[in-house]
Amino acid sequence: MNFSDALELIKKGELLARTGLNSGWHNKEMFVFLVNGSQFKVNRAPLLGIFPEDTNINYNPHIDIKYHDGTIGTWSPNMNDLMAEDWIIHKGIGHF
């Protein structure tokens, strides 16, 4: 599927991955997912060093990526991701 279709599924809570050999996503442990927005009160660093304790924070929704080593990071698609036609729904850890 293309990125537009993939993005709609990400917004619905699906895990998405790429399968192309040249995509850099050839590891079955990698996928992207939506992190829903939330509200919370500041109670620890690093925000505690920026805002007073108990400040209400609105945490915007964004897309994260799970890397092959188990770490999570924020994700922004590159041009190859945007133009790709090899997006698939990822069925969970280690499975397409």
Phi and psi in radians as a Rosetta constraint file:
Dihedral C 1 N 2 CA 2 C 2 CIRCULARHARMONIC -1.559 0.35
Dihedral N 2 CA 2 C 2 N 3 CIRCULARHARMONIC 3.053 0.35
Dihedral C 2 N 3 CA 3 C 3 CIRCULARHARMONIC -1.159 0.35
Dihedral N 3 CA 3 C 3 N 4 CIRCULARHARMONIC -0.634 0.35
Dihedral C 3 N 4 CA 4 C 4 CIRCULARHARMONIC -1.028 0.35
Dihedral N 4 CA 4 C 4 N 5 CIRCULARHARMONIC -0.791 0.35
Dihedral C 4 N 5 CA 5 C 5 CIRCULARHARMONIC -1.142 0.35
Dihedral N 5 CA 5 C 5 N 6 CIRCULARHARMONIC -0.739 0.35
Dihedral C 5 N 6 CA 6 C 6 CIRCULARHARMONIC -1.068 0.35
Dihedral N 6 CA 6 C 6 N 7 CIRCULARHARMONIC -0.742 0.35
Dihedral C 6 N 7 CA 7 C 7 CIRCULARHARMONIC -1.093 0.35
Dihedral N 7 CA 7 C 7 N 8 CIRCULARHARMONIC -0.702 0.35
Dihedral C 7 N 8 CA 8 C 8 CIRCULARHARMONIC -1.071 0.35
Dihedral N 8 CA 8 C 8 N 9 CIRCULARHARMONIC -0.684 0.35
Dihedral C 8 N 9 CA 9 C 9 CIRCULARHARMONIC -1.240 0.35
Dihedral N 9 CA 9 C 9 N 10 CIRCULARHARMONIC -0.647 0.35
Dihedral C 9 N 10 CA 10 C 10 CIRCULARHARMONIC -1.032 0.35
Dihedral N 10 CA 10 C 10 N 11 CIRCULARHARMONIC -0.772 0.35
Dihedral C 10 N 11 CA 11 C 11 CIRCULARHARMONIC -1.085 0.35
Dihedral N 11 CA 11 C 11 N 12 CIRCULARHARMONIC -0.456 0.35
Dihedral C 11 N 12 CA 12 C 12 CIRCULARHARMONIC -1.544 0.35
Dihedral N 12 CA 12 C 12 N 13 CIRCULARHARMONIC 0.014 0.35
Dihedral C 12 N 13 CA 13 C 13 CIRCULARHARMONIC 1.760 0.35
Dihedral N 13 CA 13 C 13 N 14 CIRCULARHARMONIC 0.077 0.35
Dihedral C 13 N 14 CA 14 C 14 CIRCULARHARMONIC -1.334 0.35
Dihedral N 14 CA 14 C 14 N 15 CIRCULARHARMONIC 2.699 0.35
Dihedral C 14 N 15 CA 15 C 15 CIRCULARHARMONIC -1.583 0.35
Dihedral N 15 CA 15 C 15 N 16 CIRCULARHARMONIC 2.317 0.35
Dihedral C 15 N 16 CA 16 C 16 CIRCULARHARMONIC -2.184 0.35
Dihedral N 16 CA 16 C 16 N 17 CIRCULARHARMONIC 2.579 0.35
Dihedral C 16 N 17 CA 17 C 17 CIRCULARHARMONIC -2.492 0.35
Dihedral N 17 CA 17 C 17 N 18 CIRCULARHARMONIC 2.943 0.35
Dihedral C 17 N 18 CA 18 C 18 CIRCULARHARMONIC -1.974 0.35
Dihedral N 18 CA 18 C 18 N 19 CIRCULARHARMONIC 2.599 0.35
Dihedral C 18 N 19 CA 19 C 19 CIRCULARHARMONIC -1.997 0.35
Dihedral N 19 CA 19 C 19 N 20 CIRCULARHARMONIC -0.190 0.35
Dihedral C 19 N 20 CA 20 C 20 CIRCULARHARMONIC -1.062 0.35
Dihedral N 20 CA 20 C 20 N 21 CIRCULARHARMONIC 2.465 0.35
Dihedral C 20 N 21 CA 21 C 21 CIRCULARHARMONIC -1.071 0.35
Dihedral N 21 CA 21 C 21 N 22 CIRCULARHARMONIC -0.544 0.35
Dihedral C 21 N 22 CA 22 C 22 CIRCULARHARMONIC -1.717 0.35
Dihedral N 22 CA 22 C 22 N 23 CIRCULARHARMONIC 0.212 0.35
Dihedral C 22 N 23 CA 23 C 23 CIRCULARHARMONIC -1.434 0.35
Dihedral N 23 CA 23 C 23 N 24 CIRCULARHARMONIC -0.331 0.35
Dihedral C 23 N 24 CA 24 C 24 CIRCULARHARMONIC 1.424 0.35
Dihedral N 24 CA 24 C 24 N 25 CIRCULARHARMONIC 0.020 0.35
Dihedral C 24 N 25 CA 25 C 25 CIRCULARHARMONIC -1.899 0.35
Dihedral N 25 CA 25 C 25 N 26 CIRCULARHARMONIC 0.408 0.35
Dihedral C 25 N 26 CA 26 C 26 CIRCULARHARMONIC -1.245 0.35
Dihedral N 26 CA 26 C 26 N 27 CIRCULARHARMONIC -0.012 0.35
Dihedral C 26 N 27 CA 27 C 27 CIRCULARHARMONIC -1.641 0.35
Dihedral N 27 CA 27 C 27 N 28 CIRCULARHARMONIC 2.204 0.35
Dihedral C 27 N 28 CA 28 C 28 CIRCULARHARMONIC -1.180 0.35
Dihedral N 28 CA 28 C 28 N 29 CIRCULARHARMONIC -0.119 0.35
Dihedral C 28 N 29 CA 29 C 29 CIRCULARHARMONIC -1.561 0.35
Dihedral N 29 CA 29 C 29 N 30 CIRCULARHARMONIC -0.057 0.35
Dihedral C 29 N 30 CA 30 C 30 CIRCULARHARMONIC -1.720 0.35
Dihedral N 30 CA 30 C 30 N 31 CIRCULARHARMONIC 2.356 0.35
Dihedral C 30 N 31 CA 31 C 31 CIRCULARHARMONIC -2.812 0.35
Dihedral N 31 CA 31 C 31 N 32 CIRCULARHARMONIC 2.846 0.35
Dihedral C 31 N 32 CA 32 C 32 CIRCULARHARMONIC -1.957 0.35
Dihedral N 32 CA 32 C 32 N 33 CIRCULARHARMONIC 2.709 0.35
Dihedral C 32 N 33 CA 33 C 33 CIRCULARHARMONIC -2.732 0.35
Dihedral N 33 CA 33 C 33 N 34 CIRCULARHARMONIC 2.751 0.35
Dihedral C 33 N 34 CA 34 C 34 CIRCULARHARMONIC -1.432 0.35
Dihedral N 34 CA 34 C 34 N 35 CIRCULARHARMONIC 2.352 0.35
Dihedral C 34 N 35 CA 35 C 35 CIRCULARHARMONIC -1.857 0.35
Dihedral N 35 CA 35 C 35 N 36 CIRCULARHARMONIC 1.965 0.35
Dihedral C 35 N 36 CA 36 C 36 CIRCULARHARMONIC -1.157 0.35
Dihedral N 36 CA 36 C 36 N 37 CIRCULARHARMONIC 2.638 0.35
Dihedral C 36 N 37 CA 37 C 37 CIRCULARHARMONIC -1.170 0.35
Dihedral N 37 CA 37 C 37 N 38 CIRCULARHARMONIC 2.794 0.35
Dihedral C 37 N 38 CA 38 C 38 CIRCULARHARMONIC -2.737 0.35
Dihedral N 38 CA 38 C 38 N 39 CIRCULARHARMONIC 3.003 0.35
Dihedral C 38 N 39 CA 39 C 39 CIRCULARHARMONIC -2.136 0.35
Dihedral N 39 CA 39 C 39 N 40 CIRCULARHARMONIC 2.465 0.35
Dihedral C 39 N 40 CA 40 C 40 CIRCULARHARMONIC -2.691 0.35
Dihedral N 40 CA 40 C 40 N 41 CIRCULARHARMONIC 2.884 0.35
Dihedral C 40 N 41 CA 41 C 41 CIRCULARHARMONIC -1.726 0.35
Dihedral N 41 CA 41 C 41 N 42 CIRCULARHARMONIC 2.386 0.35
Dihedral C 41 N 42 CA 42 C 42 CIRCULARHARMONIC -1.087 0.35
Dihedral N 42 CA 42 C 42 N 43 CIRCULARHARMONIC 2.216 0.35
Dihedral C 42 N 43 CA 43 C 43 CIRCULARHARMONIC -2.524 0.35
Dihedral N 43 CA 43 C 43 N 44 CIRCULARHARMONIC 0.060 0.35
Dihedral C 43 N 44 CA 44 C 44 CIRCULARHARMONIC -2.772 0.35
Dihedral N 44 CA 44 C 44 N 45 CIRCULARHARMONIC 2.881 0.35
Dihedral C 44 N 45 CA 45 C 45 CIRCULARHARMONIC -1.143 0.35
Dihedral N 45 CA 45 C 45 N 46 CIRCULARHARMONIC 2.692 0.35
Dihedral C 45 N 46 CA 46 C 46 CIRCULARHARMONIC -1.476 0.35
Dihedral N 46 CA 46 C 46 N 47 CIRCULARHARMONIC -0.230 0.35
Dihedral C 46 N 47 CA 47 C 47 CIRCULARHARMONIC -1.137 0.35
Dihedral N 47 CA 47 C 47 N 48 CIRCULARHARMONIC -0.509 0.35
Dihedral C 47 N 48 CA 48 C 48 CIRCULARHARMONIC -1.118 0.35
Dihedral N 48 CA 48 C 48 N 49 CIRCULARHARMONIC -0.428 0.35
Dihedral C 48 N 49 CA 49 C 49 CIRCULARHARMONIC -1.474 0.35
Dihedral N 49 CA 49 C 49 N 50 CIRCULARHARMONIC -0.128 0.35
Dihedral C 49 N 50 CA 50 C 50 CIRCULARHARMONIC -1.911 0.35
Dihedral N 50 CA 50 C 50 N 51 CIRCULARHARMONIC -0.685 0.35
Dihedral C 50 N 51 CA 51 C 51 CIRCULARHARMONIC -2.120 0.35
Dihedral N 51 CA 51 C 51 N 52 CIRCULARHARMONIC 2.703 0.35
Dihedral C 51 N 52 CA 52 C 52 CIRCULARHARMONIC -1.125 0.35
Dihedral N 52 CA 52 C 52 N 53 CIRCULARHARMONIC 2.633 0.35
Dihedral C 52 N 53 CA 53 C 53 CIRCULARHARMONIC -0.984 0.35
Dihedral N 53 CA 53 C 53 N 54 CIRCULARHARMONIC 2.497 0.35
Dihedral C 53 N 54 CA 54 C 54 CIRCULARHARMONIC 1.294 0.35
Dihedral N 54 CA 54 C 54 N 55 CIRCULARHARMONIC 0.141 0.35
Dihedral C 54 N 55 CA 55 C 55 CIRCULARHARMONIC -1.146 0.35
Dihedral N 55 CA 55 C 55 N 56 CIRCULARHARMONIC 2.331 0.35
Dihedral C 55 N 56 CA 56 C 56 CIRCULARHARMONIC -1.301 0.35
Dihedral N 56 CA 56 C 56 N 57 CIRCULARHARMONIC 2.260 0.35
Dihedral C 56 N 57 CA 57 C 57 CIRCULARHARMONIC -2.038 0.35
Dihedral N 57 CA 57 C 57 N 58 CIRCULARHARMONIC 2.333 0.35
Dihedral C 57 N 58 CA 58 C 58 CIRCULARHARMONIC -1.715 0.35
Dihedral N 58 CA 58 C 58 N 59 CIRCULARHARMONIC 1.954 0.35
Dihedral C 58 N 59 CA 59 C 59 CIRCULARHARMONIC -1.633 0.35
Dihedral N 59 CA 59 C 59 N 60 CIRCULARHARMONIC 1.974 0.35
Dihedral C 59 N 60 CA 60 C 60 CIRCULARHARMONIC -1.260 0.35
Dihedral N 60 CA 60 C 60 N 61 CIRCULARHARMONIC 2.573 0.35
Dihedral C 60 N 61 CA 61 C 61 CIRCULARHARMONIC -1.112 0.35
Dihedral N 61 CA 61 C 61 N 62 CIRCULARHARMONIC 2.602 0.35
Dihedral C 61 N 62 CA 62 C 62 CIRCULARHARMONIC -2.772 0.35
Dihedral N 62 CA 62 C 62 N 63 CIRCULARHARMONIC 3.028 0.35
Dihedral C 62 N 63 CA 63 C 63 CIRCULARHARMONIC -1.868 0.35
Dihedral N 63 CA 63 C 63 N 64 CIRCULARHARMONIC 2.283 0.35
Dihedral C 63 N 64 CA 64 C 64 CIRCULARHARMONIC -1.920 0.35
Dihedral N 64 CA 64 C 64 N 65 CIRCULARHARMONIC 2.860 0.35
Dihedral C 64 N 65 CA 65 C 65 CIRCULARHARMONIC -2.159 0.35
Dihedral N 65 CA 65 C 65 N 66 CIRCULARHARMONIC 2.431 0.35
Dihedral C 65 N 66 CA 66 C 66 CIRCULARHARMONIC -1.733 0.35
Dihedral N 66 CA 66 C 66 N 67 CIRCULARHARMONIC 2.082 0.35
Dihedral C 66 N 67 CA 67 C 67 CIRCULARHARMONIC -1.478 0.35
Dihedral N 67 CA 67 C 67 N 68 CIRCULARHARMONIC 2.908 0.35
Dihedral C 67 N 68 CA 68 C 68 CIRCULARHARMONIC -1.057 0.35
Dihedral N 68 CA 68 C 68 N 69 CIRCULARHARMONIC -0.410 0.35
Dihedral C 68 N 69 CA 69 C 69 CIRCULARHARMONIC -1.619 0.35
Dihedral N 69 CA 69 C 69 N 70 CIRCULARHARMONIC 0.116 0.35
Dihedral C 69 N 70 CA 70 C 70 CIRCULARHARMONIC 1.619 0.35
Dihedral N 70 CA 70 C 70 N 71 CIRCULARHARMONIC -0.139 0.35
Dihedral C 70 N 71 CA 71 C 71 CIRCULARHARMONIC -1.373 0.35
Dihedral N 71 CA 71 C 71 N 72 CIRCULARHARMONIC 2.758 0.35
Dihedral C 71 N 72 CA 72 C 72 CIRCULARHARMONIC -2.109 0.35
Dihedral N 72 CA 72 C 72 N 73 CIRCULARHARMONIC 2.471 0.35
Dihedral C 72 N 73 CA 73 C 73 CIRCULARHARMONIC -2.568 0.35
Dihedral N 73 CA 73 C 73 N 74 CIRCULARHARMONIC 2.856 0.35
Dihedral C 73 N 74 CA 74 C 74 CIRCULARHARMONIC -1.225 0.35
Dihedral N 74 CA 74 C 74 N 75 CIRCULARHARMONIC 2.651 0.35
Dihedral C 74 N 75 CA 75 C 75 CIRCULARHARMONIC -2.299 0.35
Dihedral N 75 CA 75 C 75 N 76 CIRCULARHARMONIC 2.370 0.35
Dihedral C 75 N 76 CA 76 C 76 CIRCULARHARMONIC -2.192 0.35
Dihedral N 76 CA 76 C 76 N 77 CIRCULARHARMONIC 2.237 0.35
Dihedral C 76 N 77 CA 77 C 77 CIRCULARHARMONIC -1.173 0.35
Dihedral N 77 CA 77 C 77 N 78 CIRCULARHARMONIC 2.505 0.35
Dihedral C 77 N 78 CA 78 C 78 CIRCULARHARMONIC -1.640 0.35
Dihedral N 78 CA 78 C 78 N 79 CIRCULARHARMONIC 3.118 0.35
Dihedral C 78 N 79 CA 79 C 79 CIRCULARHARMONIC -1.040 0.35
Dihedral N 79 CA 79 C 79 N 80 CIRCULARHARMONIC -0.681 0.35
Dihedral C 79 N 80 CA 80 C 80 CIRCULARHARMONIC -1.082 0.35
Dihedral N 80 CA 80 C 80 N 81 CIRCULARHARMONIC -0.713 0.35
Dihedral C 80 N 81 CA 81 C 81 CIRCULARHARMONIC -1.125 0.35
Dihedral N 81 CA 81 C 81 N 82 CIRCULARHARMONIC -0.733 0.35
Dihedral C 81 N 82 CA 82 C 82 CIRCULARHARMONIC -1.137 0.35
Dihedral N 82 CA 82 C 82 N 83 CIRCULARHARMONIC -0.599 0.35
Dihedral C 82 N 83 CA 83 C 83 CIRCULARHARMONIC -1.626 0.35
Dihedral N 83 CA 83 C 83 N 84 CIRCULARHARMONIC -0.137 0.35
Dihedral C 83 N 84 CA 84 C 84 CIRCULARHARMONIC -1.195 0.35
Dihedral N 84 CA 84 C 84 N 85 CIRCULARHARMONIC 2.637 0.35
Dihedral C 84 N 85 CA 85 C 85 CIRCULARHARMONIC -2.058 0.35
Dihedral N 85 CA 85 C 85 N 86 CIRCULARHARMONIC 0.286 0.35
Dihedral C 85 N 86 CA 86 C 86 CIRCULARHARMONIC -1.956 0.35
Dihedral N 86 CA 86 C 86 N 87 CIRCULARHARMONIC 0.421 0.35
Dihedral C 86 N 87 CA 87 C 87 CIRCULARHARMONIC -1.289 0.35
Dihedral N 87 CA 87 C 87 N 88 CIRCULARHARMONIC 2.447 0.35
Dihedral C 87 N 88 CA 88 C 88 CIRCULARHARMONIC -2.432 0.35
Dihedral N 88 CA 88 C 88 N 89 CIRCULARHARMONIC 2.788 0.35
Dihedral C 88 N 89 CA 89 C 89 CIRCULARHARMONIC -1.353 0.35
Dihedral N 89 CA 89 C 89 N 90 CIRCULARHARMONIC 2.271 0.35
Dihedral C 89 N 90 CA 90 C 90 CIRCULARHARMONIC -1.605 0.35
Dihedral N 90 CA 90 C 90 N 91 CIRCULARHARMONIC 2.259 0.35
Dihedral C 90 N 91 CA 91 C 91 CIRCULARHARMONIC -1.516 0.35
Dihedral N 91 CA 91 C 91 N 92 CIRCULARHARMONIC 0.021 0.35
Dihedral C 91 N 92 CA 92 C 92 CIRCULARHARMONIC 2.296 0.35
Dihedral N 92 CA 92 C 92 N 93 CIRCULARHARMONIC -3.128 0.35
Dihedral C 92 N 93 CA 93 C 93 CIRCULARHARMONIC -0.951 0.35
Dihedral N 93 CA 93 C 93 N 94 CIRCULARHARMONIC 2.096 0.35
Dihedral C 93 N 94 CA 94 C 94 CIRCULARHARMONIC 1.359 0.35
Dihedral N 94 CA 94 C 94 N 95 CIRCULARHARMONIC 0.100 0.35
Dihedral C 94 N 95 CA 95 C 95 CIRCULARHARMONIC -2.331 0.35
Dihedral N 95 CA 95 C 95 N 96 CIRCULARHARMONIC 2.402 0.35
